[in-house]
Amino acid sequence: MRSSLRNLATAGAVIALVVSARAFAAAPAAVPPAASGEAVPLAETVPSDLPRNARPSHYRIEVTPDAKALTFSGIASIDLTVFTATDALTLHGNGLAVSSASLIAANGVALPLQTSADENAQTLRFAAGKTLAPGKYRLDVTYAGKIGTQPSGFFALDYPDKRTGAGNRGEVRGLFTQFEAPDARRFVPSFDEPSYKATFDLSAVVPADRMAISNMPVKGQEMLAGGLKRVTFGTTPKMSSYLLFFGVGDFERTAKKAADGVDVGIISPAGSGAQADYARDGLAQILPWFDDYFGVKFPLPKLDNIAAPGSSQFFGAMENWGAIMTFERILLLDPAVTSPSGKQSIYSVQAHETAHQWFGDLVTMAWWDDIWLNEGFASWMADKVTDHFNPEWNWKLGGIDGREGAMALDALPTTHPVVQKVRTVSEMEQAFDSITYQKGQAVISMLEDYVGADTWRTGMQTYMRSHAYSNTVSKDLWAAMESAGGKDVDLIAEAFTHTPGVPLLRVKVSACAAGKTRLDLTQDAFSLDPSTRGGKTPTWPMPLLIRAGNGEPMRHLMTGRTDSVTLDSCDAVLVNAGQLGYYRTLYDGKALDALVSGFASLAPIDQYGLLRDNLSLSLAGYQDMSAGLRLLSAVPATADATLSGKVVGQWEGVYGLLDDAKVKSRLAARISKTWAPRLDKLGFDPVAGEPLTDTKLRSQLIDTLGTIGDARVVAEARRRLQGLAADPKSLDGPMKATWLSVAAANANRADWDLLRQQAAKATGFVERQLYYTDLGMAGDEAIAKDALALAISGTPDATSASQIITTVGRAHPEMTFDFVRAHQQAIDGLIEHSGRARFFARIVASSTNPDMVGKIEAYAATLPADEAKPVVQALTGLKERLANRPRQRVEVAAWVKKTK
């Protein structure tokens, strides 16, 4: 079914949201018994900004937004229980102006309250002027707030109308909410912490030709005077405040019934049409698979994924229960612009957010210290289901990239444990990093492999059933796993989630004697900072999976600093077989030689894992760069398409290390000689019916060859860009983003002007943002300066402008940093306050200029300690590059000179 409604941006349009007080029985789906129950005080072991003297059970909210003025007024009624005598109640509130508040006792007597706000703590204090006895009350609050233009809290997104012809209305506006981590408090006075779960009733008074969306299905509609209607939604299950969602605008919905009977739908801007079909069909496929895996059926009657026309530099999607919100570029498949990797992202990102419907929504971490229970598990489950339904993608290789991304941060002195201490709002925002996502996922994969997939799944199902509609800490999960029969789970998990850093396993292989090979193992910590090596390091219990040749692998749990293992084989030894262990493996020379000799016989996952591991060890200086480079060279140009694409990307990275023109030219010639024939075989353009992996490989080959200056590819990119002048649709297709990026990176003034013209003409938000981002890619410094000026000119939208700046920063980090500091006020208007430190960190992420150390230190000193963390991490990364890059360049140059 598909419905289409008119646009939101009518002059002066006023939209009212009203929360009804109707009973649970009227909701489209019964709330499971586990969702209800008497309120109890928050446990002292759970951190909280609030006094713990009260707890909510149900919210009724009424808000009236003015979409044009970007303001709203509201009334909230909150059923709560007071546990201890008190003269005041404290709730969260951020940017809310309270005009009146009262507390209604169980006998109906109303007591007026005096309200004061603490802006720094983001709280509202409601003082009674007398002692309140323990018992049940209703808190009524009348308030007002602002609708933002950045994707947090309650916000608006403006975008080009997708419809063609007379129905097109130019720029239109949609309203959305995004409350994770601490932003429900911008929408309603609330107990805005994950352990204060409650139920929510929501209805909306909106223009009659608009679509309103929330977590639950529409329960009823009532037409009102003045061209309005009241849309009433069903009562939500018991959930955390950050999962509440509301959206309204000119949307359409395409839906189908999943095999489990749940109504799944994709809601998108009107005119999106068939672009939503791929995601809709994927959602219908994914949801029942998770039902079966978790042993708990999805408890809501519908699951929507809402395509928001915009983007954020800091998140791509949000798992609101029953109403996922995903930015359009990674949800809608537009044949004109969606790349092959973009198509894969549509599936995998949706799988990640759908997994959250259990891990995060049904069962929620008690506090943000354990946010990895949400994100690490959702990432792990997303990869599992994506690989299951798309085996031809060889998706498991991506787990290696995730592991490497985590280790790159985890091997710096500024790392933190997976289970981290989070106490401030800034720390909440910064908790969503690669340690939380990728290291969390890697540890889960390692544990599942160690205890066995069936035992792990049994433990997972026990965990879900035992803690549904509740909050947990990590130990609850480990207990469930051990109750299912998993051995040593708590021992291993506690070490890898509470001890920061990357284990380093040194492997010395003795000469084979009497058909047996002895391995002498020693562990310490892998560090990217040479100055930190040699000191005392932790000891991890390390689950090893050791394989000799093509034999059956042997499991071994190493619990001490040193250990030894004897194998009944003389074949080459691979210690991290299957690549699921979270540790680096440094082989002695002979052991590594044997693995290189037998490299072709390894599975692709082991080939990629081994070469990435050794390349990282070489980059860090544990071995010469030649060790990693010869493994990279061992992958033939005829390899599996997915593996080939990843290897080509690694060659591009090695090229990017260099600064000597002659060495770069020789390495570029070597890369072209090896990989250009593979591109010739594929051709510049997709072939009908070809595997998606071939299309993706073509894209990677063009990107890498363009980056290293392959004359034929660069000329072809410029030719195709210039064709846009005559036909703006001439580049439409899955290769559009690739050709544009190559052309943009090599752009002259005429090329750049053409890109800017195309950005102004673009009729879709995703296409427009693609052009704007590419405007920041120019290698020419004068053109890059113009891109920075364009970013603050007011022409691009705020998100596109900030992306132009970070894109310029990739090739020109020092110039970009100076520009941002010189135009700080203008830049602050483009980026939400909570994301500014991360924005600066991205700008300098590629710098190798020692002059930047002092500048970054000076900027970090202007920030509060809890906000400065991303900048300090960026500074640490810069110091690591300054320490290692000269050696890397010398060793790569020597290898290039030696090899043909």
N, C-alpha and C positions, 0 to 999 in steps of 0.2 A: 504494500500500500504506500502511496506517495501523496503527500499533501503540500500545498504551496501557499504561503501567506505573504502579505505585503510588507514593505520595509518599515523599519522602526523610526527612521530619522525624519518623522513629520515634525514640522516646526512646533515647538512647545509641547511635544507629546509628553503626557504624564502617565506613568505606569504605577499602579498600586498593588502591593503584595499584602495579602491578608492571611493570617494563620487562623484556621478554624479550631474550635474546641470540640469538634465532634468525636465520638467514641471510636476506639480501635476497630470495633466490629464492622464499621462501614468501609474500612480500607479494602482495596481489591484483593489483597492476600492477607490471611491471618498472620498476626505476629506470633512466631513460635513461643511457647511457654518460657523457654530459656531467656527470652529477651526481656521479660518482666521480673518483678521481685522487689522486695523492700530495699530502700536506700540504706547504705551503711557508710560510716565515715571513711574518708580516704586513708589508706594505711600510712603509717609514719615512715615506712621504708620507701614510699614513692615521693620523689621530689614534687614540690608545688610552690607556686607564687602566692597561693591563697591560704587563708587561715585554717582550713580543714573543719570549720564549724558548721558547714552546711553542704548540701549536695542536691543537684537538680534531678528531677525524674522526667519532666516533660516541658517542652517549649511550645508556646503559641506566639507567633510573630506576625506583626502587621507593619509593612513598610510601604511608603509611597515615593518612588523615585521620580525625579524630573530628569528625563534623559537628555534634554537640551541643556539645562542648567547644571547638570552633573551634581545634583544634590538629592538627598532623600530625607524624609521624616519617618519615624516609626514608633510603634507601640509593641512592647514585648510583655507577655505574661508567662511567668516561669513557675511551675510547681516545684517546690523544694522542701527538703526536710532540714530543720535546724537540730543539731545534735547536742550542743552545749549552750548554756545560757550566754547571751552576748548582747551588746547594745548596738551592733552594726553588722552588716553583711558586705563582703567585698567580692566583686566580680571583675572580670576583665572587660575593658573598653578602651578602644584606641581611636581617637579623633571623633568621638561621639559626644555631643552636647546634650545633656539631660535636662529637660524642662520640668518634669515632675516624676515622682516615684512614690509608691505606697505599698504597704505590706498587708495582705488580707489573711487573717487567721482562719482556722477551721470553722469558727462560729460566725464568719462573715464580717467581723469587725475590721475596718480598714484603718491603718495607722500611717499617716504621712511621714515620709522619710526625707532627710536632708542629704544631698548628694555632693560629693567632692571628688575631683579627678586627680590622679597622680600620673602625669604624662610619661615620666621616665619608666615607671613600673607598668604602664598601660593597664591601670586598674581604676575602677569606680567604687567608692565607699558610700554605702547607703546607711546613714546613721538614724537610729530610731529615737534617740533621746531618752530611752528607757531600756530596761533589760527585757530581752525577748526570751521567753521560756522555750525549752526544746519542744519540737512538734512540727506539724505540717503547715505550710504557708503557701501563699501565691504572691509573687513579686511582680507588680505592674510598673512598667517604666515607659515614659514617653520621651523620645529623643530625636536627634537629627544628626546626619552625617554627610560625607561627601562620596561621590562616585569617582573613582580614579581613572586614569588613562593608561596606567601600567598594569600588567596582569597580576594583581594581588588584591585581596579583599573583594570589594564590590566594584567592578570596573566596566568601562565601555571600550568597544573596539569599533573603529570606523574602517570601512572597506568598500571597494568598488562593487556595485551591484553586478551580479553575474548574468542577469537576464539580458537577452538581446531584444532589439526592437523597441516598440513604444512602451513596453513595461519597464524598461531600464530607468532607474531613478538616480543614477550617478553614485555619489558616496552615501552609504547607508550605515546605520549604527545598530550594534547588538550589545546587550548587557549580559554579563557573566559574573560568576564568583569563583574565587580561588583562595582557599582558606588555610592550606598547609604552608608553614607550620603554625604560625600564631596570628592568623588573620580573620577568623570568624568574629573576633572582637571588634573588627572594623564595621561589621554588619549588624551586630546585635550585642547588647550587654550579655555576657555569658560566662560560664565556667569553662574557659577555653583551654583546657588541657585534656590529653587523651584519656585519662582515667575517669573523667567526669562524664560517663556515657549517659545518654538520655534519649527519649523519643521526641520526634518533631512533627508538628502539624503545620502544613503550609498551604495557603491558597493565594491566588494572585488576581488582582483586578487590572486588566490590561486592555488595550485597544482590541476591538472584536476581530480585527484582521491580523493579529499577531499570534505567534505560538509561544506558550510558556512551558518551561521544562523544569522538572525537579527530580529528586531521587526516586520518587514513587510515581505510578501511573496516575493519570487524571481520574478523579473519582466522580466529578460532576462539573457541569458548566451552567452558568446562569447569565442570560443576557441582561445588561443594565442600560440605563439611559446614557446618552452622550456618546454612543458608539463604543461602549465598553462591555466587557464580560468578566464574570468572576470564574476563575478556574480553580477548582479545589483538588488537591492531591491527597492521596492516601497517607496514613500515618506511617512514618518510618519505623523500622526496627530500632532497638536500642543501639546507639552509635556515638562516636566521638564527634564533637562540634566541627572539627576540621573537615569532616566528610559531607557536610551539608552543601547542597548545590541549588542554585537558581539561575536560570537563563531566560531571556525573552528577546524576540526579534523576528525578523522576516526569514523564517526557516522552513525547510521541508524535511520530511522523514520517510525513509525507506526501511521496511522491517520484514522479518520473517520469523516463523516459529522454529526455535532450535529443537533438537531431538528430545530435550528434557522438558519441553513445553513452555519454556521461558520465551517471552516476546523480546527479540533482540532487534535493535534499530540503530541506524546511523542518522543523526540529525545534522543538517548542513545548510549553508546559506542557500536561499532560493535560487534556482538556476543551476545547481550543482549536477543534477540529473544522475546519469550513470556513473559518475565519478565515485559515488558512495558504494557501489555494488560490491567491489572487491573486499572492502572492509566489512561490509554486512555479512557476506558469505563466510569470511574468515571468523567473525565473531560467533556465528552460528555453529561453526566447527569446533572452536576452542572451548566454549563454555561447557558443553556436556563432557568433554574430555577431562576438564578439571573437576566436575561433579564426581566422576568415577575415581579419579586419582585421590582426591581428598576424602572420599566416602561421605561427604556432606553435600547435599544438593544446594545449589544456589538458592538462597531463601527469599529473594524478591521476585515479584511476578514479571518484571521487565528489566532489561539492561540496555541502556542507550549509550552511545559514544557520540559526543557532540563535537563537531568540527568548528573550532574557533578560528575565524579569519584573522590571523595575526601570528605573532611568535614572541618568544622570550629567549634571552641568551642564557637563562638559568634553569629552565625546565621545558619539557616538551609535551607532557600530558599529566593529568591528575586523576586519581582513582576514586573520585566521589562515588559512594555506594549507589549503584543502580544508574548513575549518570556520569560516566567518565567524560572528562573534557580533554580533547587532544587538539593541538594546533593543526590546522588544515593541511599543511605541507606534508605531515606524516600520518594523515588519515584518508585523504581523498586521492584517488588515483586519476590524475589528469594526464591523458595521453600526450598532451602537448609539452609537458614539463617534467613529469615524474621520471626520475632516473631509475636504473635497475636496483641500485642500493636503496633508493627511496621506496620502491615497491616492497623490498624485503623489510624495511623499517615499518611500513604500514602494518605488516603482519606481526612482527616481533614486538613493537611498542604496544600494540593492542593486546598481545598476549601478556605482556608485563602488567599492564593496567588491569586486565581481567584476573590475573593471579592475585592481585591485591584485593579483589573482592572477598577472598578468604584470608590471605596473609596481609593484615592491615585493617580491613573493614570488619569482617566477622570476628577475628581475633586480632587485638590491637596491642602494641607495646604499651607498657604502663607509663613510660616516660621516654623522652627523646634520646636518652642514653642508648636505648635499644632500637633505634630507628632502623638498624641493619636487619632486624627481624622482618621489617616490611620490605626494604629495598633489596637486600641480598637474596631473600627467598623469592621475591617476585622476578628478579633477574634470572635466577636459577630455573624457576618453573617456565619462564618465557622461552628460554633456550631449549628446554626439554620438549615443550609442545611444538615449537617452531621446527625443530629437527624431526619430530615425529611425523608431521604432516608435509614436510618439504625435504625429504631425505636427499634429493638431488642437489640441494644447496650446500651440502657438506658444512652445515651450520656450526658444528662442534669446533671447527677451527677458530671461530670467533672467540671461544672461551680462552684461547691462548692470548689473544689480543687484550681481553679483559684482565687476565692475570698480569700481563706485562704492564698495563696501565696502572694497576694497583701497586705493583712492586716499584714502579718509578717514583711514586709518592711515598711508599712505605719504607724505602731505603734511604730517605733523607732524615736528618736529625729532627725535622719538624713534624714527623709522622705522629699518629695517635692510634690508640687501640681501636679495634672494631667496635667494642662496647666502650663508648667514650663519655666523659663527663660533660653534660650539657646543662647550663644553669641560666644563661641569658638568652634574650631573643636573637641577638646576633649569632650566638653559638648554635641556636636551633637552625638558623638559615644556612650556616656553613657546614652543618653536619652531613649535607647531601653531597658527598664527594666520592672519589673512586675507592677509598677505603671502605666506605659504607656499602657501595654497590658491588664493585668488582672483587675486592678482597672478601667481602661477605659471601658472594657467590662462589668464589674459589674454595673457601673453607667448607662450605656446604657440599660442593661437588666432591671434595676430598673425603669428607666424612661419609657421604652416601656410598662412595666406592669402597671405603674401608669396612663398613658394617654390612654392606650388601643392599641392593636395590629393594628387595622385598621386605627386609627388616626395616629399612628406612621408611618405606611407604606405610607399613603397619604403625610405626611410631608417629608418623605424620597424621594419620587418621585418628589415632588416640588423642593427640594434641588438639586437633580441631574439635572433636566431640567434647572434650573435657573443658575447653576454654571458650566455646562459642559465646559471643556477645559479651566477652570479658576482656580483661587486660592481663598481659603476661610479661615476664622477664625471661632472659635467655635460659636460665636454669630450668624453667618449666619445660622447655623443648627438650633439653638434654635428658631430663627425667623421663619424658615420654619415650625417647629413643632407647634408653636403657631398659625401660619396662617392656619394650618390644623385643628385647634380646640383644641390643647393640652393646658390644663390649668396649670399654675404654672411651666411650663417647665423651663423658664429662671431662676426663683427663685431657684429651686432645683438644676438645672445643674450648675449654677454659684457657688453655695455653695460647691457642691461635686467635682467640677473640679478645683476650685481656692483655696480652703481651704484644706491644707494637714491634714492627720490624719484619725482615725477611730472613728466614733461616738459610744458611749456606752450607751445603753438604759437600765436603771434599772427598773424592773417591780415588783410592789408589788400588789398582788391580795388579795382583801378583802374577807371575808367570804360571801358566797352567802346568799342573803336575798330577800324573795318575788320573787324568780326566777331570780334575777338579780345579776350580779357580777361587782364590780367596780375595775378598774385598775388604780393605781396611777403610773404615768410615770415620770421619771427624766432622763435627758441626761447629759452626760459629755463626756470626751474623753477616749478611751481605750489606755493604754500605756503598753508596755513590760518592761519599765524601772520604777521600783517602786519609784525611787527618783524623778520622774517628776510628780507624782500624787498629787492631792490636790490643784493645782494652778488654775488659770483662764483658761478656755477652751472655744473653739468656740461653737456656737449654730447652729446646722444644721436644715434646714427644712426637716423632715424625713417622707417619705411616708410609712405608716404602713399598713400591711394587716393582720388583726387580726381574728383568727378563734377560736371558742369555740367548742370543740368536733368535730363532723362531720358536723356542720352547715355551712351555707353560710358565707364566710369571709366578714369582714367589713373593708372598706378603711377609713383611717384617716391620715390627714397631721398634724404632730406635728411641730409647728413652734416656740415654746418657750422652756425655760429650763425645765419647768414642765408642766404636762398636766394630765387629767384624762379622762377615757373612761368607759362607762357603757354598759355591754352586757346583752342581754335578755337570759341568759343561766347560768347554774351552772356547766357546763362541764369544763374540763381542757382547759386552754387558751394557744394558740400558737400565738405569736405576729408576727413573720416573716414567715407567711404561704407561702409556695412556695419557700422560701429561696432566694428571689430576692432583698431583701433590703441589702444595704451595711452598716451594723452596727452590733455590737455585742449586744446580749440580755442577761442581767443578771437577772434571775428570783429569787424571794425570795424562801426560802426553801420549803414551802408548794406548791407553783406553780410548782416548778421543780419536786417535788414528784408526783404530779398529772400527769405531762407529762411522767414521767418514768412509772407510772402505766398503762397509755394508750398507751405506745410506740408502741406496736404491731399493733395498729389501724392506725398509721400514714402512709402516703405514703412514699416510699423509699427516695424521695428527701427531705422530712421533717425529716425523721429518720437520714439521713446522715448529713444534715445541722445542726440539733440540736446537734448531738453528736460532730461534729467538732467544733461548736461554744463553747460548754461547755468544751470540752477538752482544747481548746485554753485559755478560761477563767481560767481554773484550772492551766495550765502551767504558766500563767502570775501571779498567786497568788490572783486572785479575789475571788476564792473559793478553797476549798480543792481538791486535785487531785482525791479524791474518787467520786466527783460529775461527772467529765468527764468519769472516768473509769466505773462507773456503767451504764452509757448510752452506752459505748462501749461494755460492757458485755451484754447489752440487745438485741443486734443483734444476732439472733440464727444462728447456722452453716448451717441451711437449707435456709437461705435468698436468695433472688435474686442474681445471679452470679456476677453481676457488683457491687452491694452493698457489697457482701461478700468479694470480692477481695479488695475493698477499706478499709474495716474494718480490714482485715488481715494486710494490709499495715500499718494501724495505730497501731496495736499491735506491729508490728516490731519497729515502732518509739518509743513506750513506753519502750520496751526492751532496745533500744539503749540509753536511759537516764541513765541506771543503771551502777554502778561500783562494787557493792558488789556481789561476786560470788554466795553466797547462795540465795540472793534475785533473782538474775537472773535465777538461776536454778529452783526456785519455780515458777517464772512467766513463764519460758519456758515450764515447765511441764503443767501449766494451758493452755497455748496457744495450745500445742500439743494435749492435751486431748480433747479440743473443736474442733480443726480444722483438725487434722490428719484424722479423719474418713471421712471428706468431700473429702480429697485427695484420700483416699482409694476407695471411691465410683467412683471418676473420673478416677483413675488409673494413672500410671506414664506416659503413652503414649496417644497421641490423638487418638480419635476414628473417623473413617471415617464418615463424615456427621454431626458431632456434631456442636453445635452452636459455633461461634467464642468466645462468652463470656465464655463458659466452658473451651475452650483452654486457654484463658487469665487467668481465675481463677486458673487453674492447675499451670500455670507459677507462679502466685503470691504465691500460697500455697507452692510450692517447694522453692521459693526464701526465704520466711519468715521462714519456718521450717529449711531451711539450715542455715539461719543467726542465729537462736537461738540455733543451734547445735543439732537439731534432728538427732540422731545417724543413723537412717535408711536412711534418705534423704541424709545425708553427705556421707554415705558409697555408696549409689547408684550413687551419682554424681562422686565420685572417680572411681567407677567401669566403668562408661560410659566414663570418660576421658581416662582411661587407654586403653580402646578399640580402641582409635584413633591410637595407635601405630601399630596395625595390619591392621586397616581399617580407613583411614582418613575421610571417608564419613559416618562412623557409627553413628555419632550424627546428621547428616543432618536432618533438619525438623524444625517446628515452636518452638520446645523446646530447640534448640541447645544453644542459648544465655543464657537461664536460667540454664541449667545444667553446662555449662562452668563457669558461674559466681559463682555458689555454690562451684564447685570444686576449682576454683581459690582462693576464699576467705579462704578456708581450706587447701590450697596446702602445701605439703611438698616439699623438694628439687627435688625429682624425678618428682612430678606432674608439678612443675614449669618448669623444663627442657623440659618436654614433650610439654607443652604449647608453649614454645619458638620454639621448632622444628616445630610445626604445623604452627606457624606464618611465619616461613621461607618458608614453603612449599605451603602456601595458594596461590591459583591461581586467586582469585578475591580481589579487594581492600576492599570491605566491610568485607569479611571474615578475611582478614589479619588484618584489624584494630580491629576487634572484639577480636582476639587473643592478639594483642598488648595491648589493653585496659585491658583485663583480667590479663595480667602479672603484672599490678599494684595493683591488689586487695588483694594480700597475707597479711594475718594477721601477719605472722612471720616477725619480724623486719629485720632480716638478709637477708631474701629473698627480702623484700621491698627495702632494700638498693641496691641490685643487679638490681632491676627493674629501680631505679633511674639512676644507672650507664649505663644501657642499653639505656635509653632514650637519653642520650647525646653522645652515641657511634658512631652515624652516621648510624647505621643499620636501625632503623625505619625511615619512612618519617617524616617531621617536625610536621605535625598535629598529627600523631599517637604518636610521642614522647611526645608532650605536653599533650596529653590525658593520657599517662602512668603516667606522673608526677601528674596531678590533681587527678587521681584515687588513687595513693599512698597516696595523701593528705587526703583522706577521713578517713583512719584508722590511719595514721601517720602524722598529720598536722605539728607538731613541727619539726620533722625530715626533712620533705619535705621542709618547709620554710627555714631551715638552709642550706639545700642542694642547693636550688635555689639561695640563696644569695651568697653562696660560689662559684657557677658556673654561675654567672650572665651573663657573656659574651656569654657563650654557650647557655644559656636559651634564651637570647635576639634574637639569630638567629633562634629560633623555632617559635617565636610569633611576629605578627605584632605589631609595636610600640603602636598603638592605643588600643590594647587589653591587654597590659602588666599589668596594674593596676587591671583589672578585673580578670586576671589570678591569681595574688597574692591573691585577695579576695577569690577566690574559694578554694585555697590551705588551707586557715585557717578557712574555714566555719564551720568545725566541732570541732575546738579546744576548750578545756575547761581548758587550762593551764594558770594560771595567769602570768607566766613568759613571755608569748607571748605578753602581753600588751605593754611592753617597746619595744620589737622588732618591733612590727607593727607600733608603734608611730615613731620609728626612721626611718623606711622605708618610711612612709608617709611624713616625713619631707624632704625627698630627692626629692619629686615630686612637680611640680607646682600645685597650688591650684586646678585648673580646671581638672587636671589629677588624683588627689589624692582621689576624691570622692568615688570610689568603695572601696578603702583601708580604708578610714575613716568609711564607712558603715560597713565593716567587723570588724573593731575595736569596733564599737558600739555594733554589734551583739555579739562579744566575751564578752564584759562587761555585757551585758544582761544575757548571759548564766552563767557567774560567779556569778551574783546576784541571779539567780533563781534556778540553778541546785541543790544546796544542799537541799533546801526545797523540790523540786520535788522528789528527791531520797528518802528523809525521808517519805514523804506522800505516795509515791508508795509502799515503803516497808511496811508501816503500813497497807495499803489496801490489799496487797498480804498476809500478815500474818493473817488478819481478814477473808478473803474470802477463799472459797474452790475451 
